[in-house]
Amino acid sequence: MGKSKARESKATECLFSEEHVQQIKANYQEWFHNSLRDTDRETEGKYFTHSGIPVKLIYTPADVEQINYTDDIGFSGHPPYVRGVYPNMYRGRLFTVRQLAGLGAPEDCNERVCYLLDHGATGISILFDLPTVRGYNSDDPEAEGNVGACGAAVDSIWDIDAFFKDIDLGTASTNIVTHLPSTSLVIPAMYFAVAEHRGTPLTDVAGTCQNDFIMETCVGSAPEILPPKASFRMQCDVIEWVCKNVPRWNPVSYNGYNLREAGTNAIGEVAVAIANAIATAEELIKRGMKIDDFAPRMSFFWDLHNDFFEEIAKCRASRKVWYKIMKERFGAKKAKSMLMRFHVQTAGVTLPATEPLNNVARSTLQGMAAVLGGCQSLHIDSYDEAYSAPTEEAALISLRTQQIIQAETGVCSTVDPLAGSYYVEHLTDEMCKRIFDYIQKIEDMGGLVKAVEDGWLHREISNYNLESQKKIESGEIKIVGVNFQASKESETAPIEVFEYPETFTRQKAKLDKLRKERSAQKVKESLEILKDKCHSEENLMPHCLEAVKNLVTLGEIEEVFREEFGLWAFPLL
C-alpha cells in the first residue's frame, strides 16, 4: 500500500472526518473570540491537571482528531485494552471488595477479617505492623513501641495459622501486604505452608503478595535496608518460584500506590511501576523463563487521587502502555500476558485529620474514579485514616460505600462509560505519551535498579514533595476545611478513635513457647543452608519455605539476609 493510501486508510478509521474537524476548528475560533469574555480567554494556559497536563476550557473532536478507534481505544477485552481487560467487565464479575485488615495480634485481626467477610467483603487484604514489614520479631529491641500498631504482628507460621483461623485457604482470595521482597520470601511461605498443612494443595491457593524492591530501597524507612540489587534479586526469586509452583497466586503487585503516597504524580506512579516490571521481565528471561511463563501473573497497585478525570485516564492509559510493551518489546503471545490487572486503594495521603467526616466524600469520589477506570479490586480508605486503624464503624462505612457503588449507581452496568468523552480520550492519549517518555528516561539511566542506586528516584520524590507543599501553603492546592474554607478547631466534632489492643505481651509469650518447643537443630540447619544459598544463584524461596516449616521466625530469617547481603543507606540528596 502506498503512503497516500495508508494515510487515507488511517483517516477513514479516525473518529471524525478531516472535513468535519476543519469545520469544528473554524467554529471553535468563532466561539472563542465572540462568545467568551476577555477574562475567560485569559484563563487558557492557566489550568493544569495534578500531573501538569494543560487543561483547556472546552474539548471538541479536534482534540482527538488523531485517535483511531480500533488501534487507540478498541473494545473491552481486546487490544489495546484501554476500555478494560475483560469483554463483559463488571457484568461478568464485579470488582473485588477488598478491605484492609491489620491491627494488634493475629487473633485480633482474624476477628476483623471475619467481620468484614460477614458483611459482604469478597476479598481479604492483610496489613502488618512496622516491625513485621521490616523483618523484626516482636521481642526485638527495634520493635519496641510498634508491635501491633498500624497492622498485625506476625513472627512465625503459628501467627499466620491464627490469622486465618476458620478461613478456607482454598477458597479465600488473600492479598498479603508484605511490601518488601525479603518479607515476601517469608510471610507468603508461611501462608503456603499453613495451606499445605491444612490439606489445601498449592494449586488451589489464590491471592497476591506485594513484593516490590522500591518499597525496600526508596519508599518508607527502616533502621536497616538491604541493597537494591539484593532486594531486586529477592523480588525475582519470589516471582520465579511462585509462577512455577502456585499458579493461581500473583507473586508481585508493582506498588505505584506507596510511591504516589511518598511523593510523585500519576505519570511517575505508573511509569516507575512499569519500569520495575520491565526490569523483572528481563531478569526472568535471563534465568531461562519465557515472557508468557510469568507475565500473566504480574499485577499492579494504583493510588486513586483527587483529580477525578486524570485518575480515570491514568487507569485507561496504563493498560494500553502495558499491552504495547508486552506485545512489541517482549513479543508476548498469550493474551493474559498483555492484560494489566490492577488493584486500587483510595489515597490515604489526601485524608486529613481536620473534619474527618469530609473524608467519606473524598474516598467515595476516588473509589468511583477507580471503578470508572476499570479496576479489578478496590479498597476504599476509612474516614479516620489519619488517626489510627479504622474502627468497626468506619470500616463498615468504607465497605458499604463500595457496595453502594456496585448496587445503586448503575456505573457497573456498561463498560467504560466515559469512553468517547473528548476530554477523557485526550487525557488518556496524553497520559500514554508521558508515561512512555518517563519510562524512557529511566531506561536511559540504565534501568530502574541503577536509578535507585544513584538516588535519582529519591530526588524525584523529594522535589515533588517540596513543590506540593509550597502549593498547599500558597493555596494553589486547595484542601477543604484545612487551607480552603477552613474551620475553627473547635468546630471539628470529635470522633471515636480506634485503640490498639495490647499486643507485645501476647506475641512475646508465643515466641517464648515456640523457641522451647521447636527443634534447635532443625532451626540451625535451616539458617545455615539459607546463609549458604544467599551467596549462590539458587532461588531462595524453597529454602525459606523449609525454614518456616521448621518454625524459624521471620526475624531470624531476615537477620540472615541483613548479615549476608549487607546494608545500604539512602543516597544523599
N, C-alpha and C positions, 0 to 999 in steps of 0.2 A: 504493500500500500504506500503510495506517495505521501510526502509530508503534508501537502494541501488536503488530501483526502483524509489523512489521520486527524488533522485539526478539525476538519468538517465533521468527522465521526464523533470526536470528543465534544464538539459544540452541541451536536444534536442530543448528547446524553446529559448535558448540563441542565440544571433545574429550570433555567429560563433562556429564551432565545436571545441572541445578541441584539436583535432589533428591539425586543421588549425592554432589555436592560438599558439600552441607549435612551429610550423614551422615558424610563423611570429616572435616569440620571438628569435629564433635562427638567423633568417635573420637580425633582428634588431641589435643583438650583432655584427654580421659581419659588417654591415653597420656602426655602431657606432665606431668600432675600426679601420676599414680600409678605410672608405670614409671621415670621418671628420678629420680636423686638430686638433692638441692638443689644440689650443686656442678655437676651437668650443666645444670640450668636456669639457673644463674647465668652460664653461658658464652654464652647467647643475647645477641646485640648486640655481641659482642666479637670476632667473626671477620669478616674482610673479604677480598675479592679484592685483587689488586695495585692495581687501579684504584679501590678504595674502595667497591665494591658489597657491602652486607651479605650474609653467608653464614649461612644457618640450619643447624641441626643436621641436619634431615631435610626433604626436599621431597616433596610429595604432589600429587595432581591439583588441590587447592585453590590451589596456587601458579601454576597455568597455566589457571585456570578461564576467563579472558577470551580465551584464544587460540582462534582459529578456524582449523581446519586448512587449509582451502582458501586463505583470504586471508593468513594469517600464516606458514604453513610451506610447504604445497604439495608439488609433485613436482619432482624434479630436471629441469632444462631448461625449467621453466615458472615463471611469476611466482608468488611474488616472488623466486625463485631462492635461497632460503635453503639448500636442500639440494644446490645445485650448479648450474653453468651449462650442463651438458650432460646429456641424459636418461640416457645409459649411463655417464657419468663414466669411471672407470678401467677398466671392462670394454671400453670403446671405445678409449681411449687412455690409457696410464699417464702420470702426471705426468712432465714432462721432468726428467731428471737433469742439472742444470746446475751443474757445479762451477766455482768461480772459478779463473782462472789469471792471474797477474800478477807478474812478477819480472824484474829485470835488463833486458837489451836485448830487442827483439822476437824476435831469433833464439833466445834462451833460452826465451822464452815459447812460441814455436812448438813447441819440444820438449816442454814440459809439456802443451800443448793436445793434441798428437798422442798423448802417453802416456795422458791421460785418455780420449780417444776410443777408443784401442785397448783400454782396459779397460772399455768399456761406457757411458761418458758419452753422453748423447743431445743435449746442447746445449753451446754454448761461451759462457762469460762472461768477458770480458777486463777486467782491472783495470789502472789506470795509476798511475805514481808521482806524488808530490805536485806536482812541477814541471809535469808534463803536465796533471794535473787542474786546476791553477790557471793554466795557459796560459803557461808559460815554456819556452823552448828549453833543452836540456840544458846548453848552454855559457853560459847567463845566470848572472850572479853570484848571483841569487836562488835558483838551483837547487843551489848548491854543497852537497855532503854528502847530497843526497837523490835523486840520479839513480839510477834502477833499484831503489830501495828501496820496499817496500810496494806495488809494482806495476811495470809495464813503462814504459820511456821511449819516447815517441813524439814525434818532431819534425816529420816530413814524411810525404808519401804513400809514400816509399820504405819507411818503417818499417811501415806498415800492410801493404804488399806482403810484407815479410819475415815479419811476424807470421802471415800466413795462407798461407805457402808450402805448396804441395801440398794445400791445403784448397779444395774446390769451394764457392765463394761462392753458387752457385745451389742447393745442397742443404743447406748448413750453416745452422743457426739460431743467430745470434750476438747475445749481449747485450753491448752496448758501454757500460761503466760510466763514462760521461762526467761524471756528476754535474751540472755547470753547463750552463745554456743556451748560454753563449758557446762552450764547447768542444764542445757538441752541434751547433753550426753547422759546426764544422771537422772533427772526427775522423770522424763519420759521412759527411761529404762526401768525405773521403779514402777511406773504405771503398767508397762508391758509385762513386767514380772508378776505384778498382782493379778493381771488379767489371766496369765497362764496358770497361776496357782489356783485361780477360781475355775479353771477348766474352759476358759474362753480362748480359742485359737487366735493368734495374731492376725490371721486373715480376716477376722470379723471385727477387729478393733478399728474404730474410726475417730478421727479428730485432727488436731493441729498443734504444733508447738511453734513458738515464735522464732528462736534460733537465728539471731541477726548479729553479726560481729560489730555492726555500728553501735549497738547497744552497749557492748563491752568497751569500745575504744573511743567513742565520740559523744554519746548521749548518756547523761547521768554521771555519777561519780562514785568512787569507791576507795577504800584505803589502799587496795592493791589491784592493779589492772594487768591483764595479760597482753602481750604484744599483738599488734594487728595480724601479722602473718599466722601466729599460732591460733588466734581466735578464728580467723578465716578458715584455717585447716579443719578446726573442730566443726565449724558450720557445715563444711562439705562432707565431713565424716558422717554426721547425722543424716544428711540428705541421702548419701550413697547407701548407707545401711538400711534406712527405713524403706527406701524405694525397692530394695531387694527383698525385704522381709515383712513389711507391714503395708500391704498395697492400698489400703483404704485411708492411710494416715498422710496428712500433709506435713512434711518434715521441716518446712520453713514457711514463715509468714513475713515477707520482707516489710520491715516496720517503718513505713513512712509516717505512721501516726506519732510515735515518740520523737522522731526527728522534727516533725512540724511543731509539736509542743515545745521542744527545746529551742527552736528558732529557725524557721525557713518558711518560704511561701509555698503555694500549691505546686508550682512548677518544680522547685527543688525537691519537694517531698516525693513526687513521683519519679523524677529523674534519678535521684540517688538510689532509690529502691530498685529501679530497673537496672541501673549500673551495677548494683550488687548482684542481681540475678544474672547479668551478662558475665561477670567475673566468675560466678559459681558455675555457670554452664561451661565456660572454657576450661575450668579446673576439672570438672567431672568428665569431660570429653578426653582430657589428658589421661585420666585414670582408666580409660577404656570404655566408658559408658557412651551410649548414643543419646542424642537430644530427646528422642521420644521415650527413652527409658525413665527420665526423671521430670521433664518439663510439665507433664500433666499433673504432677503433684505439687508444683510450685504455687504458692498463693501470696496474696498481698494484703496489707492492712493500711487503710486510709483514714485520715483525720478530716471530718467534715466541719468546716469553719462557718463564719457568719456571712461570707459573700455568696449568697444563695445561688445565683446563676453561674458564677465561676466554679463553684464546687461541683455542680451538676456537669458542667463542661469538662472539668478535670476527670471525673469518673468516665465519661464517654471517651475522652481523648486517650486516657491511659490504656483502654482496651485496644484501640487502633495502633498505638505505638508498640504495644507488646506483640500484637499479631504480626506487624511488619518486621519486627526484629526476629521473631521466631521463624517466620517464613523466608524472609530474604537473606538474613545473616546466617542463620543456623540450619536452614533447609529442613525444618521440621515437616514431617509427613502426616502425623496424626492430628486431627482437628483439635483434640483435647490439649495438645501441646501449645496451641495458639490461643487458647481461652484464658484471659486474665480473670481469675476468680478473686474477689476481694471481700474482706470483712471491713465494716465501718464502725468506728466509735465516734460519737459526737465530741466536740472539742472541749475538754475539761479546762483548758487554759482560758477559755472565754467566759467561764462561770465565776464571777466574783463573789466574795463573802457578803458584800453590801446588797441589801434587798434580795436575799437568796431565792425567794419565790419567783422573781423575774426569770430565773434560770430555767424554769419549766418551759417558758415561751422560747427561749434561746435553743434549748435542746430539741424541742419539738420541730422547730424550723430546720435545724441541722439534720434531724432524722428524716424529715420529709425530703430534703435535698438528696440524702443518701438513697432513698427509695426511687426518686425520680432519676437518679443516676444509675440505677440498676445494680445495687449491692446484692451480695449473696447472703450475708448475715449482718446483723446490726445490734449494737449496744447503745442505748441512749443513757447518757450520764444523768445522775440524780441531782436535784437542785442543791443538795448540801455538799456537793463535791469539794468545795473549798474548806470544809470544816473537818471531815472525817470520812470513814466508810459510811455508806448510806444507812439510815435507819430502815426498818422494815417498811414503814410508811413511804419513805422517799423511794426505796427500791421498787415498791409496788406501783407508784405513780409512773416511774420510768417504764416498767413492764406494760402497764395499761396504755401508755402513750403509743408504744409500738402496736399494740393490739387494736387501738382506735384507728391508727393509720391503715392497718391491714383491712379492718372490717367495716369502717364507717365512711371513709373519704372517697372511695372509688378510684384511687390512684393506681391500684393494682389490677384494675380491670382491663387496661390496654397497655401494650408495650411502648415504653419510651414516649410518653405523651407530649413532651416538649420538642420532639424532633420536628424539623421544619420551621421552627422559630428562627427568624433571620438572626437575632441576637445570639441565641444558643448555638446555632450552627457556626456562626462567625467565631464565637469564643472557642468552640471545640476545635475548629481548624487552627486557630491561633495558638491554643494550648499545645496541640500536636507539634507545631513547628518549634515552639520554645522548649518543650521537653526534649526533643531531638537535639536541639542546639546545646542544651545543658549537659546531656549525656556525652555529646562530642567533646565538650570542654573537659569532662572527666577522663575520657579516653585519651585525649591529647596529653594529659598529665601522666599517663602510664597506667590508668585504671584506678578503681576506687581504693584498693588497698594502699597503693602508693599515695593517693591523695590524702588518705587518713594519716599515714606515716609522716607526711610532710606538714601536716597541720592545716592544710587548705580548708577542709570541711569545718574544722574548729573555728577558723577565722570567718567562714561564711556564717556560721551560727552566731558568733559574737557580733559581727557587723549588722546582721539582721535585727538582733535584739536591741542594739543601740539605736538604730533608726526607728524601730517600732516604738520604743519607749519615748523617744523625742516626739513622735506623732501623737502618742497618748497624752503626754504632758502639755502639748500645744493645743490639743482638742481636735486635731485633724482626724484622728481615730476616735470616734465617739463611743462611750460606754454608758448606756442609760443608767442613771442613778449613781454613777461614780464621777465622771467628768462632764456629763451632759444631763441637765435636769436633775442635778444631784440633790439628794435628800439630806436632811439633818440626821445625824447618827441616832438621835432619839426617836426618829420616825421609823426606823427599821425594826419590825416586830421580831421578837426572839423566836427561834425555832428549836426543836428538840435536836440535840447533837448526840450521835452515837458514841457510846463509851466502850472502848475495847475491853473485853474480859481479860482478867489476869491470865497470862499465858506462860511466862517464863518458868514458874514452879512446876507446872504440869509437863512441859517439854523436857526440863532437866530430869524429872523423875523417870520419864520414859527412856531418856538416853542412858541414865544410870542402870536401869533394868536391862536394856539392850546390851550394854557392854558386859554385864555379868553373864548373860545367857548365851551370847554368841561364841563361836569358836575363834579364839585369838589366833590360832594357827592359820585358819582359812582367811581371816582378815589380813594377816601379814602377807600371805602368799598372793592374795588378790592385789594388794597395793604394790608389791614388788613387781608383779607382772605388768601392772599399769605403768609403773615408772619406766620399765624397760621399753614398752611399746611407744611411749612418748618420743623416744629417740629413733623410732623406726618409721617406715611409711605405711605401716598397718593401720587399718581403721580402728579407732579407739572405742567405738560403740559396743561391740560384743564383750570387751573386757570390762567396761562399766556395767553392763548388764549382769555379768557374772559376779562382779563385786557387790552390787546392791542385793543380789540374791543371798550372798554370804553375810548380809547385814552390815556391810561397810556403810558409813554415814556419808551424807553429802559433803560435810566439811572436810572429812578425811580425804575424799577423792579430789576435792578442789585444792586442798593443800599440796597434793602431789603435782597438780598442774602448775601451781604457783612456783613450786620448787624446781620442777624440771624445765619449764618454759621460760622462767624468769619473769620479771615485772617490767612494766613500761609506764612512763609518765606522759601526760598530755603535752604536746609541743607548746613552747612559749608562743603566745600570740603577738 
